[in-house]
Each structure stands twice: as C-alpha cells, then as structure tokens.
Amino acid sequence: MRLEGRIAIVTGGGSGIGQAIAERFASEGAVIVLAGRRVERLESVSAGIAAAGGRARAVPMDVRLAADARRVVETAVNEFGRLDILINCAGILPLRVPLGDCPEEVWTAVIETNLTGVYHCCKAALPALCESRGNVVNIASVAGLKGVPGNAVYGISKAAVIQLTRSMAVDYASRGIRVNAVCPAVIETDLNRDMLAERRTRGTYDALLKRHPLGCFGEPADAVNAALFLASDEARWITGVALPVDGGVAAS
Ligand SMILES: NC(=O)c1ccc[n+]([C@@H]2O[C@H](COP(=O)([O-])OP(=O)(O)OC[C@H]3O[C@@H](n4cnc5c(N)ncnc54)[C@H](OP(=O)(O)O)[C@@H]3O)[C@@H](O)[C@H]2O)c1
C-alpha cells in the first residue's frame, strides 16, 4: 500500500496507460479521480476499481478547457479533502507526417491536448498540491527526447511537456512539490493500435520493433511501475526527471 490515503487525479484514466495507472494506484491505497471525455469509459474503470475494493470517482472533462481542469480539482478537494498526486496522461497521437505536411488544425489539436491540457491541469492543481506537498507525473514520450521520423508535432508537444516538467520542478521545489515525467516508447493501446495494424499490413512492423534495443514493445504495466515509483515516497528526493521507459530507444 505505497499510496495509502493519497488522493490522485488521473487524466486519460478511461483507457490504456491511464486506466492501468488508475487501477494500480487504487490497489496501492489511493482514491482515484478519473478524468477524460468518454463518461462510459470512466464509469466502467471506476466500477472495476470499486469491485476490486478500491475507491474512484469519474469526472467527465476535456483537458483543453481550463474550466474543466478546475472542476476536476474542485471535485477531488471538495469530495475527498485534498489532492496529493496529479497524473497527466491524456493525450492524442496524430497520423505521422513531417512538419511541412501537418495541417494547421492537427497542430492545434495536438498542442492543445498534449501540452496546453497539461498546463491547465497543473495550474488548476497547484494550490491544492502546495497544501499537500504533493507531486505531478506527466506521461510524456520518448518522442519528446529524440527525433522520430514523421512524428514532429507529437514529439514537439511531448518535448515541451518534458520542459514544463523541469520548469515546474525548479519553480515549486521550495513549496515541497515534485514534478516528474515518464517517457514511454511503443506500448500497444488504443492510441497506436491502427498504426501498428497498418504497419503489420505494410510489412514495416518489424522495423519499428527493431528500433527497441530490448527487442519488444512495452506493456502498460511498464509505464505504471515507473509512474508509481515517481508518485510514491520512494522518489521523495527525485524531481525534474524525464525517465525513459522504452526498451532502450532513448539510448540508441
Ligand atoms: N501507447 C504508447 O505507445 C505511448 C507511448 C508514449 C507516450 N504515450 C502517452 O501515454 C498517454 C496515454 O496514451 P495511451 O497509450 O494510454 O492511449 P489511449 O488509450 O488512447 O489514452 C489516451 C487517453 O487520453 C484521453 N484524452 C484524449 N484527449 C483528451 C481530452 N481532450 N480531454 C481529456 N482526455 C483526453 C482519452 O480519453 P477520451 O478520448 O475519453 O477523452 C484516453 O483515455 C498519452 O499521453 C500518450 O501520448 C503513449
């Protein structure tokens, strides 16, 4: 029970890595506020956590809207008394194109969701996190650490999240707040299922696999283990890091 009594918001908690974080954090004793747009997904994850003996509350929201971010934080504080952990996991992955071929509306959607969404949630959560001396874990990407062919806008959004992580870490360390990032490489989820299926069809799946030195893609649990460590007291002296969880991609 490494998170006993902690109150955690997980954006993107209705699917994939966010769902896996929510379920694991609940099993470690945290009360989870699940945030995302699809209410039926959030309710289903919340019901699963309750059935396993945990506690969760679904709050439909859009990270692109500052008012929604404030409402999620208010729900955590009003219903559970405090906020200890913010997991920024909501994100989108556009079709792969070089920057010059990226339509402006795609640029805007990716930046508003992956970067501005993190800003809104952090800003809304900071007063409560200052009170609890809490922490933030941003789910960035290895694409924010190195150039990935055809993945410019996504990589730019995640690189900015990594810099947001470092900036917040140094600005709020004196208030007792830690801010860290997890940078996964490929983990099969709804985010990339179509892309991976298309690669299987086109015969380029193995080339992507080979870019991972450990020879396999990750599992949601790999990202969860890193997020749990960073959010827990075991990481009490760690802030401002962008931890690759990537089968060796960042090192290659
Ligand atoms: N899977 C990978 O290989 C991989 C690698 C590196 C980094 N990541 C990052 O990991 C995070 C989770 O991705 P995933 O792989 O678990 O994919 P996923 O299952 O598609 O999860 C993305 C989540 O973000 C939520 N979301 C998207 N736009 C939102 C918005 N405007 N407001 C609120 N919630 C929003 C989605 O819920 P709704 O649609 O219901 O809103 C969904 O639950 C993302 O930030 C992604 O960039 C993933």
Ligand as a Chemical Component Dictionary entry (heavy atoms), coordinates in Angstrom:
data_LIG
# 
_chem_comp.id                   LIG 
_chem_comp.type                 NON-POLYMER 
_chem_comp.pdbx_formal_charge   0 
_chem_comp.three_letter_code    LIG 
# 
loop_
_chem_comp_atom.comp_id 
_chem_comp_atom.atom_id 
_chem_comp_atom.alt_atom_id 
_chem_comp_atom.type_symbol 
_chem_comp_atom.charge 
_chem_comp_atom.model_Cartn_x 
_chem_comp_atom.model_Cartn_y 
_chem_comp_atom.model_Cartn_z 
_chem_comp_atom.pdbx_ordinal 
LIG N1  N1  N 0  0.951   3.912  -26.101 1  
LIG C1  C1  C 0  2.160   4.369  -26.379 2  
LIG O1  O1  O 0  2.941   3.743  -27.138 3  
LIG C2  C2  C 0  2.632   5.658  -25.772 4  
LIG C3  C3  C 0  3.995   5.983  -25.881 5  
LIG C4  C4  C 0  4.447   7.175  -25.339 6  
LIG C5  C5  C 0  3.576   8.018  -24.692 7  
LIG N2  N2  N 1  2.247   7.682  -24.602 8  
LIG C6  C6  C 0  1.350   8.634  -23.938 9  
LIG O2  O2  O 0  0.606   7.956  -22.957 10 
LIG C7  C7  C 0  -0.616  8.657  -22.736 11 
LIG C8  C8  C 0  -1.766  7.663  -22.719 12 
LIG O3  O3  O 0  -1.900  7.094  -24.003 13 
LIG P1  P1  P 0  -2.387  5.583  -24.225 14 
LIG O4  O4  O 0  -1.352  4.906  -24.998 15 
LIG O5  O5  O -1 -2.857  5.014  -22.951 16 
LIG O6  O6  O 0  -3.607  5.820  -25.257 17 
LIG P2  P2  P 0  -5.178  5.935  -25.042 18 
LIG O7  O7  O 0  -5.721  4.677  -24.505 19 
LIG O8  O8  O 0  -5.705  6.456  -26.319 20 
LIG O9  O9  O 0  -5.296  7.044  -23.912 21 
LIG C9  C9  C 0  -5.395  8.408  -24.164 22 
LIG C10 C10 C 0  -6.405  8.966  -23.185 23 
LIG O10 O10 O 0  -6.433  10.388 -23.283 24 
LIG C11 C11 C 0  -7.777  10.817 -23.169 25 
LIG N3  N3  N 0  -7.931  12.084 -23.857 26 
LIG C12 C12 C 0  -7.603  12.375 -25.145 27 
LIG N4  N4  N 0  -7.944  13.651 -25.420 28 
LIG C13 C13 C 0  -8.483  14.161 -24.284 29 
LIG C14 C14 C 0  -9.036  15.414 -23.950 30 
LIG N5  N5  N 0  -9.108  16.436 -24.825 31 
LIG N6  N6  N 0  -9.510  15.595 -22.687 32 
LIG C15 C15 C 0  -9.459  14.594 -21.785 33 
LIG N7  N7  N 0  -8.948  13.367 -22.043 34 
LIG C16 C16 C 0  -8.477  13.173 -23.293 35 
LIG C17 C17 C 0  -8.590  9.705  -23.843 36 
LIG O11 O11 O 0  -9.900  9.630  -23.312 37 
LIG P3  P3  P 0  -11.164 10.301 -24.050 38 
LIG O12 O12 O 0  -10.992 10.056 -25.519 39 
LIG O13 O13 O 0  -12.321 9.627  -23.439 40 
LIG O14 O14 O 0  -11.087 11.746 -23.678 41 
LIG C18 C18 C 0  -7.813  8.455  -23.462 42 
LIG O15 O15 O 0  -8.324  7.874  -22.282 43 
LIG C19 C19 C 0  -0.720  9.699  -23.848 44 
LIG O16 O16 O 0  -0.361  10.973 -23.345 45 
LIG C20 C20 C 0  0.303   9.238  -24.859 46 
LIG O17 O17 O 0  0.819   10.291 -25.626 47 
LIG C21 C21 C 0  1.762   6.521  -25.123 48 
# 
loop_
_chem_comp_bond.comp_id 
_chem_comp_bond.atom_id_1 
_chem_comp_bond.atom_id_2 
_chem_comp_bond.value_order 
_chem_comp_bond.pdbx_ordinal 
LIG N1  C1  SING 1  
LIG C1  O1  DOUB 2  
LIG C1  C2  SING 3  
LIG C2  C3  SING 4  
LIG C2  C21 DOUB 5  
LIG C3  C4  DOUB 6  
LIG C4  C5  SING 7  
LIG C5  N2  DOUB 8  
LIG N2  C6  SING 9  
LIG N2  C21 SING 10 
LIG C6  O2  SING 11 
LIG C6  C20 SING 12 
LIG O2  C7  SING 13 
LIG C7  C8  SING 14 
LIG C7  C19 SING 15 
LIG C8  O3  SING 16 
LIG O3  P1  SING 17 
LIG P1  O4  DOUB 18 
LIG P1  O5  SING 19 
LIG P1  O6  SING 20 
LIG O6  P2  SING 21 
LIG P2  O7  DOUB 22 
LIG P2  O8  SING 23 
LIG P2  O9  SING 24 
LIG O9  C9  SING 25 
LIG C9  C10 SING 26 
LIG C10 O10 SING 27 
LIG C10 C18 SING 28 
LIG O10 C11 SING 29 
LIG C11 N3  SING 30 
LIG C11 C17 SING 31 
LIG N3  C12 SING 32 
LIG N3  C16 SING 33 
LIG C12 N4  DOUB 34 
LIG N4  C13 SING 35 
LIG C13 C14 SING 36 
LIG C13 C16 DOUB 37 
LIG C14 N5  SING 38 
LIG C14 N6  DOUB 39 
LIG N6  C15 SING 40 
LIG C15 N7  DOUB 41 
LIG N7  C16 SING 42 
LIG C17 O11 SING 43 
LIG C17 C18 SING 44 
LIG O11 P3  SING 45 
LIG P3  O12 DOUB 46 
LIG P3  O13 SING 47 
LIG P3  O14 SING 48 
LIG C18 O15 SING 49 
LIG C19 O16 SING 50 
LIG C19 C20 SING 51 
LIG C20 O17 SING 52 
# 
